Amino acid sequence: MPETRKGAKIKRAMQQTYGAKKGEQVFHASATKGTIRGVHKPAKKSGRRR
């Protein structure tokens, strides 16, 4: 998933704290749970407007 600048910064900090692999897992779990917000770019809506 594409990340925002805020997301990249938080992910980098988590990887330093927990290690490369575990840090990424913790980051994505926190984003999915909703603990941290605004870390992924919003998905573009598809479809045709009428």
C-alpha positions, 0 to 999 in steps of 0.5 A, a space after each residue: 500500500 502506498 504510504 504518506 510521509 507520516 506513514 513512512 516516518 512512523 514505519 521507520 521508527 517502528 522498524 528501528 524499535 522492533 526490527 525490520 520485519 516485526 516493525 513492519 508487522 506492527 505498523 500494518 497491524 496498528 494501521 488496520 486496527 485504527 490506532 494510527 490514522 492517515 498513514 495510507 493514501 486513500 484509495 481512488 474511487 472507480 466508476 463512471 459519473 453520470 
